[in-house]
């Protein structure tokens, strides 16, 4: 496996982080507003990217 090859586990980590942030954002949307929704999505993407770097 080469260095630049994309792993399926990395894609699952990024997608899972995004879905976690999206789900958390829907709960925060009613109480905290739209900025918390967008922030949780960005945080979920960040968690997914960190996990994909660890998995690599």
VMD Tcl script that builds the backbone (N, CA, C; Angstrom):
set m [mol new atoms 168]
animate dup $m
set s [atomselect $m all]
$s set {name element resname resid chain x y z} {
  {N N UNK 1 A 0.833 -1.174 0.000}
  {CA C UNK 1 A 0.000 0.000 0.000}
  {C C UNK 1 A 0.881 1.243 0.000}
  {N N UNK 2 A 0.614 2.151 -0.920}
  {CA C UNK 2 A 1.443 3.347 -1.024}
  {C C UNK 2 A 1.045 4.382 0.024}
  {N N UNK 3 A 1.885 5.407 0.162}
  {CA C UNK 3 A 1.641 6.438 1.168}
  {C C UNK 3 A 0.377 7.253 0.869}
  {N N UNK 4 A 0.111 7.508 -0.391}
  {CA C UNK 4 A -0.980 8.401 -0.771}
  {C C UNK 4 A -2.308 7.677 -0.982}
  {N N UNK 5 A -2.336 6.395 -0.771}
  {CA C UNK 5 A -3.576 5.653 -0.981}
  {C C UNK 5 A -4.569 5.966 0.132}
  {N N UNK 6 A -5.826 6.214 -0.261}
  {CA C UNK 6 A -6.868 6.578 0.688}
  {C C UNK 6 A -7.496 5.315 1.260}
  {N N UNK 7 A -7.629 5.261 2.559}
  {CA C UNK 7 A -8.131 4.092 3.254}
  {C C UNK 7 A -9.628 4.249 3.507}
  {N N UNK 8 A -10.368 3.143 3.437}
  {CA C UNK 8 A -11.806 3.196 3.697}
  {C C UNK 8 A -12.096 3.557 5.151}
  {N N UNK 9 A -11.235 3.174 6.057}
  {CA C UNK 9 A -11.423 3.526 7.467}
  {C C UNK 9 A -11.323 5.031 7.669}
  {N N UNK 10 A -10.463 5.683 6.903}
  {CA C UNK 10 A -10.342 7.132 7.010}
  {C C UNK 10 A -11.624 7.808 6.540}
  {N N UNK 11 A -12.197 7.304 5.477}
  {CA C UNK 11 A -13.453 7.873 4.984}
  {C C UNK 11 A -14.578 7.659 5.984}
  {N N UNK 12 A -14.603 6.493 6.598}
  {CA C UNK 12 A -15.628 6.240 7.611}
  {C C UNK 12 A -15.435 7.130 8.829}
  {N N UNK 13 A -14.202 7.408 9.201}
  {CA C UNK 13 A -13.941 8.288 10.344}
  {C C UNK 13 A -14.401 9.710 10.040}
  {N N UNK 14 A -14.117 10.196 8.835}
  {CA C UNK 14 A -14.538 11.549 8.480}
  {C C UNK 14 A -16.054 11.647 8.374}
  {N N UNK 15 A -16.669 10.666 7.740}
  {CA C UNK 15 A -18.133 10.667 7.626}
  {C C UNK 15 A -18.812 10.496 8.968}
  {N N UNK 16 A -18.256 9.660 9.815}
  {CA C UNK 16 A -18.821 9.463 11.151}
  {C C UNK 16 A -18.709 10.710 12.004}
  {N N UNK 17 A -17.591 11.410 11.892}
  {CA C UNK 17 A -17.434 12.673 12.621}
  {C C UNK 17 A -18.419 13.720 12.144}
  {N N UNK 18 A -18.636 13.769 10.839}
  {CA C UNK 18 A -19.593 14.718 10.283}
  {C C UNK 18 A -21.006 14.395 10.747}
  {N N UNK 19 A -21.378 13.122 10.725}
  {CA C UNK 19 A -22.718 12.733 11.163}
  {C C UNK 19 A -22.915 12.973 12.660}
  {N N UNK 20 A -21.871 12.764 13.447}
  {CA C UNK 20 A -21.961 13.045 14.881}
  {C C UNK 20 A -22.169 14.536 15.120}
  {N N UNK 21 A -21.402 15.366 14.429}
  {CA C UNK 21 A -21.569 16.813 14.549}
  {C C UNK 21 A -22.934 17.284 14.078}
  {N N UNK 22 A -23.441 16.668 13.023}
  {CA C UNK 22 A -24.759 17.033 12.505}
  {C C UNK 22 A -25.853 16.661 13.496}
  {N N UNK 23 A -25.760 15.466 14.065}
  {CA C UNK 23 A -26.753 15.042 15.052}
  {C C UNK 23 A -26.721 15.901 16.299}
  {N N UNK 24 A -25.529 16.223 16.776}
  {CA C UNK 24 A -25.404 17.091 17.944}
  {C C UNK 24 A -25.918 18.494 17.628}
  {N N UNK 25 A -25.663 18.940 16.410}
  {CA C UNK 25 A -26.133 20.261 15.994}
  {C C UNK 25 A -27.640 20.379 15.966}
  {N N UNK 26 A -28.330 19.294 15.588}
  {CA C UNK 26 A -29.787 19.338 15.585}
  {C C UNK 26 A -30.347 19.468 17.000}
  {N N UNK 27 A -29.682 18.868 17.981}
  {CA C UNK 27 A -30.123 19.036 19.362}
  {C C UNK 27 A -29.831 20.445 19.876}
  {N N UNK 28 A -28.715 21.016 19.467}
  {CA C UNK 28 A -28.344 22.351 19.928}
  {C C UNK 28 A -29.062 23.456 19.171}
  {N N UNK 29 A -29.666 23.139 18.036}
  {CA C UNK 29 A -30.294 24.151 17.195}
  {C C UNK 29 A -31.448 24.839 17.912}
  {N N UNK 30 A -32.256 24.080 18.629}
  {CA C UNK 30 A -33.418 24.673 19.297}
  {C C UNK 30 A -33.019 25.528 20.494}
  {N N UNK 31 A -31.992 25.111 21.219}
  {CA C UNK 31 A -31.649 25.825 22.440}
  {C C UNK 31 A -30.632 26.944 22.222}
  {N N UNK 32 A -29.626 26.712 21.383}
  {CA C UNK 32 A -28.525 27.670 21.272}
  {C C UNK 32 A -28.514 28.454 19.964}
  {N N UNK 33 A -29.213 27.995 18.940}
  {CA C UNK 33 A -29.296 28.750 17.694}
  {C C UNK 33 A -28.436 28.175 16.575}
  {N N UNK 34 A -28.424 28.923 15.490}
  {CA C UNK 34 A -27.775 28.466 14.273}
  {C C UNK 34 A -26.263 28.397 14.341}
  {N N UNK 35 A -25.648 29.294 15.081}
  {CA C UNK 35 A -24.188 29.268 15.165}
  {C C UNK 35 A -23.680 28.012 15.871}
  {N N UNK 36 A -24.416 27.535 16.859}
  {CA C UNK 36 A -24.038 26.292 17.532}
  {C C UNK 36 A -24.185 25.114 16.573}
  {N N UNK 37 A -25.189 25.178 15.688}
  {CA C UNK 37 A -25.385 24.129 14.689}
  {C C UNK 37 A -24.196 24.069 13.733}
  {N N UNK 38 A -23.800 25.207 13.204}
  {CA C UNK 38 A -22.662 25.257 12.285}
  {C C UNK 38 A -21.373 24.884 13.003}
  {N N UNK 39 A -21.210 25.355 14.235}
  {CA C UNK 39 A -20.014 25.013 15.006}
  {C C UNK 39 A -19.896 23.537 15.291}
  {N N UNK 40 A -21.012 22.875 15.544}
  {CA C UNK 40 A -20.950 21.438 15.806}
  {C C UNK 40 A -20.632 20.661 14.535}
  {N N UNK 41 A -21.093 21.127 13.390}
  {CA C UNK 41 A -20.739 20.473 12.125}
  {C C UNK 41 A -19.239 20.612 11.874}
  {N N UNK 42 A -18.703 21.810 12.063}
  {CA C UNK 42 A -17.265 22.031 11.866}
  {C C UNK 42 A -16.462 21.214 12.870}
  {N N UNK 43 A -16.934 21.154 14.114}
  {CA C UNK 43 A -16.271 20.326 15.125}
  {C C UNK 43 A -16.306 18.852 14.771}
  {N N UNK 44 A -17.421 18.391 14.223}
  {CA C UNK 44 A -17.515 16.995 13.799}
  {C C UNK 44 A -16.557 16.667 12.669}
  {N N UNK 45 A -16.411 17.589 11.732}
  {CA C UNK 45 A -15.438 17.386 10.655}
  {C C UNK 45 A -14.028 17.341 11.226}
  {N N UNK 46 A -13.745 18.231 12.175}
  {CA C UNK 46 A -12.417 18.238 12.811}
  {C C UNK 46 A -12.128 16.945 13.546}
  {N N UNK 47 A -13.111 16.423 14.264}
  {CA C UNK 47 A -12.919 15.150 14.970}
  {C C UNK 47 A -12.685 14.020 13.971}
  {N N UNK 48 A -13.436 14.032 12.882}
  {CA C UNK 48 A -13.239 13.012 11.847}
  {C C UNK 48 A -11.864 13.077 11.218}
  {N N UNK 49 A -11.367 14.284 10.979}
  {CA C UNK 49 A -10.024 14.429 10.401}
  {C C UNK 49 A -8.949 13.978 11.375}
  {N N UNK 50 A -9.136 14.292 12.657}
  {CA C UNK 50 A -8.172 13.823 13.654}
  {C C UNK 50 A -8.160 12.297 13.750}
  {N N UNK 51 A -9.348 11.711 13.737}
  {CA C UNK 51 A -9.410 10.251 13.792}
  {C C UNK 51 A -8.790 9.601 12.561}
  {N N UNK 52 A -9.014 10.217 11.392}
  {CA C UNK 52 A -8.421 9.638 10.180}
  {C C UNK 52 A -6.901 9.755 10.191}
  {N N UNK 53 A -6.368 10.798 10.821}
  {CA C UNK 53 A -4.910 10.935 10.928}
  {C C UNK 53 A -4.353 9.885 11.895}
  {N N UNK 54 A -5.106 9.588 12.940}
  {CA C UNK 54 A -4.657 8.563 13.898}
  {C C UNK 54 A -4.732 7.173 13.280}
  {N N UNK 55 A -5.791 6.910 12.511}
  {CA C UNK 55 A -5.969 5.601 11.873}
  {C C UNK 55 A -4.876 5.334 10.863}
  {N N UNK 56 A -4.459 6.369 10.159}
  {CA C UNK 56 A -3.456 6.217 9.105}
  {C C UNK 56 A -2.216 5.614 9.658}
}
mol reanalyze $m
mol bondsrecalc $m
mol representation Tube
mol addrep $m
